[in-house]
Each structure stands twice: as structure tokens, then as C-alpha cells.
Amino acid sequence: MSFVAGAAGATEPEDNRVTFTVGLTNQVDSFNPFLGIEAESFEMWALTYDYLIGYSMEDMSPMPGLATEWSTSDDGLEWTFDIREDVLWSDGEPLTAEDVAYTLNRALTGEVESATWGAYLDGVDEISAPDTTTVVLTLSEPSATLPLIPVPIVPEHIWQDISEEEVSSYAAEPSSGEPIVGSGPFRFVEGQAGGSLYRFEKNPDYWKGEPHIDEVVFRVYQSEDPAVQALLTGEIDFIDGISALQVESLQARDNVMATNGDSPGFDEIAFNTGAVDVETGEPLGDGNPALQDQAFRHALGYAVDRDLIIDRVYQGAGQPGISIVPPAYSTFLWEPAEEDAYTFDLERAGELLEEAGYTLGADGLRTMPDGTPIGELRLFARSDSKTSLDTLNYFQEWLGELGIESSVTSVDSSNLTDIILEGTFDVFQWGWYVEPDPHSMLSYLTCDQRGDWSDTWYCNEEYDTLYEQQRVELDEDSRVDLIKRMQEILYFDAPYLVTAYSTNGQAVRSDRFTCFTPQPNPGGVWLMQYGAYNYLNARPTGTATECPDGSEVTIAGGAGTGADGSDGGSGVNLALLLGAGAVVVAAGAGAVVLSRRRGTAGDRE
């Protein structure tokens, strides 16, 4: 049923159509699964398309998707996937192994497609479909990341008409009243990238079962305040990306569940380490030469009060950051020795700058080692993220105390991406959403990614060598050691100063919908998951007597317990998970989540 708001925010059924309306504070940048980079784009793809391999709700380990089973040869050079026979595209055509092979081959060989997804197919030489239910990957060297290939599978009979030249401008949006052809639980029927409304209708023939929601509507708001008001008045049912203060306020409301949840990602202050023309190797842009010096960047690591940032910028909802691998993936996480750990110590930062030749002049400003002025550093914040702006305003103050001039400029995320690729910046703030295997995140810092996924123009040959070793290392302990050494290099080279492992605030009208399950479970997110699980799990409150996991339906407001009986994530001020709208990884409260895969994932926010 749809709902309309009453005079005091009450709602009444308008018809029998069940509409689930989600409020966002960031737009989709592309519905083309070979182009998009925003987290919201990934969410839309999950509704529209299926994946070869899924991620479990419990711990995001590999689970069947379109592939029911998979196996590999003893030498790791051949992978075989068994494909379901009961899947239809939304136009009625059967989905077969040929569609999977076609999609992955585009991701392997297409210039645009491989820029986005190629890292997941490292070492793969050939992808074939010997029959309609089998896909075979032949490799020249083992791959440590298989079977994880998070590429949305597209229909060959549609995409074969989209040439390599056309793919970079193909919108993949509904036109002339025709929905986009996909195999996912919903059909994309209305909306365009950069717009304020996106509408999806359920796919009644979905192979996992027909959704209990007739349509999903996403509405984009300019900021979180009007989005929160829309939740309270009944205009929307769910809100993503709200601050910890908003969560606390909503927890006191009847018929609303709200929570902060830990993010499997990180936020960072990033430096221009030396932009170059990737064709000629010549310098690109106008980055400040001081930031090309590892010693200068590392010294600034002691000029960031991470505890203050968590307390004041993230309102207590998060943890101080260390490495590009978040604590959620503890197996891979590296931590510095106590004597090397960043503390907020402006005196030590100043001493390290002095040792590196950046001395204070008579005017109280630091100079380059050759005695010339450092000049004013340009700090770019994202206008769609209060977190970004607040972080850099504090950083500007701390730089000033060190005798380094700087200015903060706020630009939208799209313009910031252009500025980064042009090399016309010194510092910016953003964040990454890290996948369960950190391979793709690690790849963004390699030399080959300059001009593409790299946003700091960082290049270190030792790091690149370790990257190549870890991606083919099949012994888990040995691979973990390699990945930890890579994090250590990044920590001391400091292309990023990791500031926070943030949380994301979400809320849901618990009088409207129930039966959300967190991913991972417990302590994970409700929407913006790896997969469209909760769009299938969700039930209209009042019509459901039991949730898919067997738990009872709960109708309550404020804090409560999750479907698993837990109290939510492990972050600060966490609330319930059932009806709570658990958490998705964000680049900070009020920030845009960058799954951020610049084209993701990866990971632009």
C-alpha cells in the first residue's frame, strides 16, 4: 500500500500498492554499471542486476549468486562456475552462461569497463561459456581474490549493440516508457542520473521469489534536515546518511527506529603527491612541491587530532583512523608500533618538519628546504558533506599553528573528481568503502592507477611489487603478511592521513516496514549492502507475522533489538538493528558514501 501524510504526520493507505520510499542526500552519478562511482549507483545496480557470486549476510563471505557452485584446479589456473537454469531477464529472455561470459569479457578487455572492474580479473586470460550453464575462467597465474567478482551481469542481447565507443556515454536509463532490462528483484522504470527521483517496480518473476514490496522509490534531498522531516511526516519510509545527533533525536520518536553503525571503510585527508601526465611522465597540474616530499606529509600525520575529529565532527560516532584497511577486516589490518603511532603532537610535527628542512622564517611561516616560501596550500572540501568541510577547517587551524598557510574551498563531488584528475589541488578530504577483500582498495594506490582510480597520484615501486605478489599468493598467512607490509609503507609515505573509521546513521518508519537484517550480522548495514537482500526481506508492518530469518515482527520506536537479538554494531552510541536502519559505510555522518569506485568501488563517494 502507498501512504499519504496526514495533518499531524499520520498516514493512511491510499491503495493496495506497497511502496517503500528511501530518502538519500546524494544523487546517483550513473546507472551504467561500467561507469558509476557513487555508492548510490551501486545500490541501484543491485536492484536491477544479479551477480555471479554473492556476499553472505553474516560475514560477507562468498555465497551462491547466479553461480550455484564453483571449483578451481589444483594449480589455481582454471575456475569453473555452474550457472542457474531458472533465471530470466525482465524482458522474458533466459539468462545463461553466455551472458555472464559476455559481461566479464567486457570487464576484462574493454577500455572503459576494465578501468572499473579489471582489478577483479587480474591474471585471467580467457573467459568462456562452453555451454549454457557453465562459465570457465582460464588464468595465466593464480588469483588470490577469486571467486569474488562483484560485476553486475548485463544482458548480452541488449549490450551487444552498445559499442566500446558508446559505452562511456551510455546512460542505461529508461526511455520511451521502457524499463531497463535486468535480472534483479526490481525493474528500473523511472529516473536519470543526477535527478531527484528514481523508481523501481518489482520483478514478479525473480528467481529468489517475488518481493513483498511493489515498488521502491528513492528521493534525493539537498541536506539531511529536510530528509529527516520527510521521514517524520511520512513522505519517506527510510533515511540514509544522517548524523549521530539526528540519530539520537529520532531514537526518542514513536514509530521510528534509528541507529549508528560501524562502517567497513575509512575517511582520509589526501595529498597531491605529484600528478603526472601518464603518457609522457611530465608534471601535471600545479600541486605544491612540499607535498611531493614523504617527510613533509608524514610530519603532518602528527598535526591531526583524530580524537577531536571523532568527538566534534562525527559527534562521537566512529573511531580514530589508522590504515586503509578498516577494523571490520581484522585479519588484514596492520597497526603501527606504539612509538610510531600518530598522536596529536604539534611539537613533534614541527620537529619533524625542521629535520626535513622546512624551517620557520622570521615571519613565522615555514619555508621549503631551499629557503623559498611554501606558499598557501589549497584544501578542497566536498560541499555535499559537512564532515568534509569541518575536518578541513580543523586541519587548516592545525597547519596554521605549524606556520603553514592554507585555504579551504568547498566544491561538489563531481567537480572535485575533475580537480583531482587535473592535478590542480594540494589537499582534499574524502573516504573509501573497502570491500571484504582489500585487493581492489590496495590497487588504487599503485603506480598504474595514476590518472584513473588513484586520487593522490602516489607511486612507490616497492608497494607495487608487494601488490603483485599478494594478488597471486594462495597461502593466506603469507598473503596477509604482504598486505600488512603494504599498509605499513602507506602509513609512513602518507599519501593519505586516515582520519576516521566512521559510522553511518539510518532510520526507518517501524510502523511502516520491518524485517531488516544487518550485513554483517550483527553490527552491519541495512541498505547499501553487498546485494539487495533487505529489499527482499522487508515486509509491510501489520501484514507480516514472522520475518524471513524466523524472528518475530517488532513494532516500536527508539532503541530496540535486532532481528538477531543484538543491539547493533560496535561503534559509539549504537542502537538496535531491527527497524533501526542499521548502517552503511559512509564517508562520515552527513557525507556521501563513496563506494567510491571511481567509475566503485571501489571506492568515488
C-alpha positions in Angstrom: 0.0 0.0 0.0 1.1 3.6 -0.6 0.7 6.2 2.2 -0.1 9.8 2.3 0.7 12.2 5.1 -2.0 13.5 7.4 -2.2 16.7 9.3 0.0 15.6 12.2 2.2 13.2 10.3 -0.3 10.4 10.5 -0.6 8.2 7.4 -3.4 6.3 5.8 -3.5 3.8 3.0 -4.0 5.3 -0.5 -4.3 2.0 -2.4 -3.1 -1.6 -2.1 0.3 -0.9 -3.7 3.2 -1.3 -1.3 5.7 1.5 -1.9 9.0 1.7 0.0 10.4 5.2 -0.2 14.0 5.8 0.7 15.5 9.3 1.3 19.0 10.0 0.1 21.2 13.0 0.4 23.3 12.2 -2.7 22.4 11.6 -6.3 23.2 8.6 -8.5 26.1 9.5 -10.8 25.4 6.8 -13.4 23.1 3.8 -13.9 25.6 2.3 -16.3 27.4 -0.4 -14.2 30.6 0.2 -16.1 30.7 3.9 -15.3 29.2 4.8 -11.9 31.3 5.6 -8.9 28.9 6.7 -6.2 27.6 4.3 -3.5 24.1 5.1 -4.6 24.8 3.9 -8.1 25.9 0.5 -6.7 22.6 0.3 -4.7 20.6 0.8 -7.9 22.6 -1.8 -9.8 21.9 -4.3 -7.0 18.2 -3.8 -7.6 18.5 -4.1 -11.3 21.1 -6.8 -11.9 22.4 -10.1 -10.4 25.9 -11.1 -9.6 27.9 -14.2 -10.3 28.8 -14.5 -6.6 27.0 -13.1 -3.6 28.2 -12.0 -0.2 26.7 -13.6 2.9 24.7 -11.5 5.4 26.6 -13.0 8.3 30.2 -12.1 7.5 30.2 -11.2 3.8 31.9 -14.4 2.8 31.3 -15.7 -0.7 27.9 -17.3 -1.3 26.0 -18.5 -4.4 24.5 -15.9 -6.7 23.9 -16.7 -10.4 26.6 -19.4 -9.8 25.3 -22.2 -7.6 28.7 -23.8 -7.3 32.3 -23.2 -8.3 35.6 -25.0 -8.2 39.2 -24.5 -9.1 42.0 -26.6 -10.4 44.9 -27.6 -8.1 47.2 -25.1 -9.7 44.6 -22.3 -9.4 44.7 -21.6 -13.2 41.2 -22.7 -14.0 37.9 -21.7 -12.3 34.6 -23.3 -13.2 31.2 -21.8 -12.3 27.9 -23.6 -12.5 25.1 -21.2 -13.6 21.5 -21.3 -12.6 19.0 -22.5 -15.2 15.9 -20.8 -13.8 16.8 -17.1 -14.3 15.0 -14.8 -16.8 15.8 -11.3 -17.9 13.0 -8.9 -17.2 12.0 -9.0 -20.9 11.5 -12.7 -20.8 14.7 -13.9 -22.3 16.6 -16.6 -20.5 19.8 -15.6 -18.7 22.6 -18.1 -19.5 26.3 -18.6 -19.0 26.8 -16.7 -22.3 25.5 -13.5 -20.6 27.9 -14.0 -17.7 30.9 -14.7 -20.0 30.0 -11.7 -22.2 29.8 -9.3 -19.2 33.1 -10.5 -17.7 34.8 -10.3 -21.1 33.8 -6.7 -21.4 35.1 -6.1 -17.9 38.4 -7.8 -18.9 39.0 -6.3 -22.3 37.0 -3.1 -22.7 39.0 0.1 -22.0 36.2 1.7 -20.0 34.9 -1.5 -18.5 38.3 -2.7 -17.4 39.1 0.6 -15.8 36.3 0.0 -13.4 36.4 -3.8 -12.9 39.7 -5.1 -14.3 41.3 -5.5 -10.9 39.0 -8.4 -10.1 40.1 -10.2 -13.2 43.9 -9.9 -12.7 45.6 -12.9 -14.2 42.6 -14.0 -16.2 43.4 -14.7 -19.9 40.2 -16.2 -21.2 36.6 -16.3 -20.2 34.3 -18.8 -22.0 30.9 -20.4 -21.7 31.3 -24.0 -23.1 27.5 -24.5 -22.5 24.5 -22.5 -21.2 25.2 -23.4 -17.6 29.0 -23.3 -17.3 31.5 -20.4 -17.2 35.2 -21.1 -17.3 38.0 -18.7 -16.4 41.4 -19.6 -17.6 44.3 -17.8 -15.9 48.0 -17.3 -16.6 48.7 -17.1 -12.9 46.7 -17.8 -9.7 44.3 -15.2 -8.3 44.0 -14.7 -4.6 40.7 -12.9 -4.8 38.6 -15.4 -6.8 35.8 -16.3 -6.7 34.8 -12.8 -5.7 33.8 -10.9 -8.9 31.3 -8.1 -7.9 30.5 -7.2 -11.5 26.8 -6.7 -12.3 25.8 -9.2 -15.0 24.2 -7.4 -18.0 22.2 -9.0 -20.9 24.2 -9.7 -24.0 21.2 -9.3 -26.3 21.0 -5.6 -25.1 24.6 -4.7 -24.6 25.9 -6.2 -27.8 24.5 -3.2 -29.6 26.5 -0.8 -27.4 30.0 -0.4 -28.8 33.2 0.3 -26.9 33.0 3.9 -28.2 29.4 4.3 -27.0 29.7 2.7 -23.5 31.3 5.8 -22.0 28.2 7.8 -22.7 25.5 5.1 -22.4 23.1 6.1 -19.7 21.4 2.7 -19.1 18.2 4.6 -18.1 14.5 4.0 -19.0 13.3 5.7 -22.2 10.0 5.8 -24.1 8.4 4.2 -21.1 10.5 1.0 -21.4 12.3 -0.2 -18.2 15.9 -1.2 -18.3 16.4 -4.9 -18.9 17.9 -6.7 -15.9 17.5 -9.9 -13.9 17.4 -8.4 -10.4 14.5 -8.2 -8.0 13.3 -4.8 -9.3 13.0 -3.1 -12.7 14.3 0.4 -13.2 11.3 2.3 -14.6 11.9 6.0 -14.0 14.7 8.4 -13.3 18.0 9.6 -14.6 21.5 10.2 -13.2 21.7 13.5 -11.3 18.0 13.6 -10.9 16.0 13.8 -7.6 13.7 10.7 -8.0 14.4 7.1 -9.1 11.6 4.5 -9.2 11.8 0.7 -9.4 9.0 -1.8 -9.8 9.2 -5.4 -8.5 10.1 -8.2 -10.8 7.4 -10.8 -10.2 9.5 -13.5 -11.9 12.6 -13.0 -9.8 14.3 -16.3 -9.2 14.7 -15.8 -5.4 11.0 -15.1 -5.1 8.7 -12.2 -5.7 9.4 -9.2 -3.5 6.9 -8.2 -0.8 7.3 -4.5 -1.9 5.6 -3.4 -5.2 7.9 -0.5 -5.8 11.0 1.2 -4.4 11.2 4.9 -4.8 14.4 6.9 -4.0 14.0 10.7 -3.3 17.1 12.9 -3.1 17.2 15.8 -0.7 19.7 18.7 -0.6 20.6 18.0 3.1 19.7 15.7 5.9 17.3 18.2 7.7 14.6 18.1 5.1 15.1 14.4 4.7 14.5 13.8 8.4 11.4 16.0 8.3 10.2 13.9 5.4 10.6 10.8 7.5 8.7 12.3 10.3 5.8 13.5 8.1 5.5 10.2 6.3 6.9 11.3 2.9 9.6 8.7 3.1 10.0 5.4 5.0 13.7 5.2 5.3 16.6 7.6 5.5 20.3 7.0 4.9 23.3 9.1 5.9 22.2 11.1 8.9 24.3 12.5 11.7 24.7 11.0 15.1 22.8 13.9 16.6 19.9 13.2 14.3 20.0 9.5 15.2 19.8 10.4 18.9 16.9 12.7 18.3 15.0 10.1 16.2 15.5 7.4 18.8 13.1 9.3 21.1 10.4 9.3 18.4 7.5 6.8 18.4 7.3 4.6 15.3 10.8 5.4 14.3 13.9 3.2 14.7 17.3 4.9 14.3 20.9 3.8 14.7 24.5 4.5 14.0 26.5 1.6 12.7 30.1 0.9 12.1 31.5 1.4 8.6 33.7 -1.0 6.7 35.6 1.9 5.3 37.7 4.9 6.2 37.9 8.7 5.7 41.1 10.4 4.9 42.9 13.7 4.3 44.6 13.1 1.0 47.6 14.8 -0.6 48.7 15.5 -4.2 51.9 13.5 -4.1 52.9 14.6 -7.6 50.4 14.5 -10.5 51.9 13.5 -13.9 50.8 13.1 -17.5 50.6 9.3 -17.6 51.6 9.3 -21.3 54.7 11.5 -21.1 55.6 11.4 -17.4 55.7 15.1 -17.3 54.3 17.0 -14.3 50.6 17.7 -14.5 48.7 20.5 -12.8 50.1 22.8 -10.1 50.4 20.8 -6.9 52.6 22.2 -4.1 56.0 20.6 -4.3 56.2 20.3 -0.5 53.5 17.6 -0.7 55.7 15.6 -3.0 58.0 15.0 -0.1 57.3 12.0 2.0 58.9 13.6 5.1 56.6 16.6 4.9 53.5 14.5 4.5 54.4 12.1 7.3 55.1 15.0 9.7 51.6 16.3 9.2 50.3 13.0 10.5 51.0 14.4 14.0 49.1 17.6 13.1 45.7 15.8 13.1 43.7 15.5 16.3 41.8 12.4 15.4 40.1 12.1 18.8 38.8 15.7 18.4 37.5 14.9 14.9 35.6 11.9 16.1 34.2 13.8 19.0 33.2 17.1 17.2 33.0 16.2 13.5 31.5 12.7 13.8 29.7 13.5 17.1 31.2 10.5 18.8 30.0 8.0 16.2 33.2 6.4 14.9 36.8 5.5 15.7 40.1 7.3 15.1 41.6 6.0 11.8 45.0 4.3 11.2 45.1 2.4 8.0 43.3 2.0 4.7 42.0 -1.5 5.9 39.2 -0.9 8.5 38.9 -2.8 11.7 35.9 -4.7 10.3 38.5 -6.8 8.4 40.7 -7.5 11.3 42.6 -10.4 9.6 44.2 -7.9 7.2 44.5 -4.9 9.5 48.0 -3.6 10.2 48.7 -1.3 13.2 51.9 0.7 13.9 54.2 0.1 16.8 53.3 2.3 19.8 56.3 4.5 19.2 55.3 5.1 15.6 51.6 5.7 16.2 50.2 9.1 15.2 49.3 11.2 18.2 48.2 14.8 18.1 51.5 16.4 18.8 52.2 19.7 17.1 55.6 19.9 18.7 56.7 16.6 17.2 55.2 17.6 13.9 57.3 20.8 14.0 60.4 18.9 14.9 60.0 16.5 12.0 59.4 19.4 9.6 62.6 21.1 10.9 64.6 17.9 10.4 63.3 17.7 6.9 64.4 21.3 6.2 61.1 23.1 6.5 62.2 25.8 8.9 60.3 28.7 10.3 61.1 32.1 8.8 61.2 35.5 10.6 57.6 36.0 9.6 56.5 32.8 11.4 55.9 30.9 8.2 57.7 27.8 7.2 59.9 27.7 4.1 61.0 25.0 1.6 64.4 23.4 2.2 65.8 25.8 -0.4 64.5 28.8 1.6 61.7 29.7 -0.8 58.1 30.1 0.7 56.0 27.0 0.8 53.0 29.1 -0.2 49.4 28.6 0.6 48.1 25.0 0.5 44.7 24.6 -1.2 42.4 22.4 0.8 39.3 21.1 -1.0 36.2 20.0 0.9 33.1 18.5 -0.6 30.1 20.8 -0.5 27.7 17.9 -0.1 29.5 16.8 3.2 29.6 18.8 6.4 32.0 16.2 7.7 34.4 17.0 4.9 34.2 20.8 5.4 34.5 20.6 9.2 37.5 18.2 9.0 39.4 20.5 6.7 38.6 23.6 8.7 40.2 22.0 11.7 43.2 20.9 9.6 43.6 24.5 8.4 43.9 25.6 12.0 46.5 23.0 12.9 48.5 23.8 9.8 48.4 27.5 10.8 49.9 26.6 14.2 52.8 24.9 12.4 53.4 28.1 10.3 51.8 26.7 7.1 49.2 28.8 5.4 46.2 27.2 3.8 42.7 28.0 2.5 39.6 25.8 2.4 37.4 25.7 -0.8 34.2 23.8 -1.0 33.2 22.1 -4.3 30.7 19.4 -5.2 32.0 15.8 -5.5 31.8 15.8 -9.3 34.0 18.9 -9.6 36.4 17.6 -7.0 36.9 14.5 -9.1 37.8 16.7 -12.1 40.2 18.8 -10.0 41.9 15.6 -8.7 42.4 14.3 -12.3 43.7 17.6 -13.4 46.2 17.7 -10.6 45.1 21.2 -9.6 44.9 20.6 -5.8 47.1 20.2 -2.8 44.8 18.5 -0.2 41.2 17.1 -0.1 39.0 15.1 2.2 37.1 12.1 1.2 36.6 8.4 2.1 36.6 4.9 0.7 34.2 2.0 1.2 36.5 -1.1 1.4 35.3 -4.5 0.2 35.7 -7.6 2.3 38.9 -8.5 0.4 41.1 -5.3 0.3 42.6 -6.2 -3.1 40.8 -3.5 -5.0 41.5 -0.8 -2.4 45.1 -1.7 -2.5 45.2 -1.5 -6.3 44.1 2.2 -6.2 47.4 3.2 -4.7 49.6 1.5 -7.4 51.5 3.5 -10.0 49.4 2.1 -12.8 46.3 3.7 -11.3 47.5 7.3 -11.7 45.1 9.2 -13.9 42.5 6.6 -13.2 41.5 5.3 -9.8 44.4 6.9 -8.0 43.4 10.2 -6.3 46.7 11.1 -4.8 49.0 10.3 -7.8 51.0 8.1 -5.4 53.7 5.8 -6.8 56.1 3.5 -4.9 57.9 0.6 -6.7 58.2 -1.5 -3.5 54.5 -1.1 -2.9 53.7 -2.2 -6.5 56.0 -5.2 -6.1 54.2 -6.3 -3.0 50.8 -5.7 -4.7 51.8 -8.1 -7.5 52.9 -10.7 -5.0 49.8 -10.6 -2.8 47.4 -10.9 -5.7 48.8 -14.4 -6.7 49.7 -15.6 -3.2 47.4 -18.5 -2.3 48.8 -19.1 1.1 46.5 -17.0 3.3 49.1 -16.2 6.1 51.7 -15.2 3.5 49.3 -13.0 1.7 48.2 -11.3 5.0 51.9 -10.5 5.7 52.3 -8.9 2.3 49.2 -6.8 2.7 50.2 -5.6 6.2 53.6 -4.6 4.8 51.8 -2.6 2.1 49.8 -0.8 4.7 53.0 0.0 6.6 54.5 1.6 3.5 51.4 3.7 3.0 51.4 4.8 6.6 54.9 6.2 6.5 54.7 7.5 2.9 51.4 9.2 3.9 49.6 9.8 0.6 46.6 9.6 2.9 46.3 10.6 6.5 43.5 8.2 7.6 41.3 10.2 10.0 38.3 8.1 10.9 36.5 4.8 10.7 33.1 6.4 10.6 29.6 5.2 11.2 26.5 5.9 9.2 23.2 7.0 10.7 20.0 5.5 9.3 16.4 5.4 10.4 13.2 3.7 9.4 9.5 4.1 10.0 8.9 1.0 12.0 5.2 1.4 11.8 5.6 1.0 8.0 8.2 -1.7 7.4 10.0 -4.3 9.3 12.3 -7.4 8.9 15.6 -5.8 8.0 18.7 -7.8 8.6 22.1 -6.3 9.1 25.1 -7.1 7.0 27.4 -8.3 8.5 25.1 -9.7 11.2 25.2 -8.4 13.8 26.6 -4.8 13.6 26.2 -4.2 9.9 24.2 -2.2 7.5 20.6 -2.4 6.4 20.7 -0.8 3.0 23.7 -0.1 0.7 24.7 -3.7 1.4 26.5 -6.1 -0.9 23.3 -7.2 -2.6 19.7 -6.3 -2.5 18.8 -8.6 0.4 16.7 -6.3 2.5 14.6 -5.1 -0.4 13.5 -8.8 -0.4 13.5 -9.3 3.4 11.4 -6.2 4.1 7.7 -6.7 5.0 5.0 -4.1 5.5 4.4 -3.8 9.2 1.0 -5.2 10.1 0.9 -7.8 7.3 3.9 -9.8 8.5 3.8 -12.2 11.4 7.3 -13.6 11.0 10.5 -12.4 9.3 12.4 -14.4 6.8 15.0 -15.3 9.4 12.3 -16.7 11.7 12.4 -13.8 14.1 9.2 -12.1 15.4 8.0 -8.8 14.0 8.6 -5.9 16.2 6.8 -2.5 16.1 8.5 0.0 18.3 10.2 3.4 18.4 13.6 4.5 19.6 16.2 1.9 20.6 15.5 -1.8 20.5 16.9 -5.1 19.4 17.7 -6.5 16.1 16.3 -9.5 14.3 19.2 -11.5 15.7 18.6 -10.2 19.3 21.6 -8.0 19.2 21.9 -4.3 20.0 23.6 -3.2 16.8 27.1 -2.5 15.8 30.2 -2.0 17.9 30.6 1.7 17.4 29.7 4.5 19.8 26.1 5.2 20.6 24.7 2.3 18.6 21.1 1.5 18.7 19.1 -1.5 17.6 19.2 -3.2 14.3 15.6 -4.4 13.8 13.8 -1.5 12.4 16.8 0.6 13.0 18.1 1.0 9.6 21.5 -0.2 10.6 24.4 1.3 8.9 26.1 1.7 5.7 29.5 2.8 5.2 29.7 6.4 4.7 32.5 8.9 4.4 31.3 10.2 7.6 28.0 11.4 9.1 26.3 13.6 6.5 28.8 12.6 3.9 28.4 10.8 0.6 29.4 7.2 0.7 31.9 6.5 -2.0 31.9 3.0 -2.5 33.9 5.1 -4.1 34.8 3.2 -7.0 35.6 5.9 -9.3 33.9 4.5 -12.2 33.3 1.9 -7.1 34.3 0.8 -5.8 35.8 0.5 -5.3 35.6 3.3 -4.0 34.1 7.9 -5.7 31.8 8.7 -2.8 
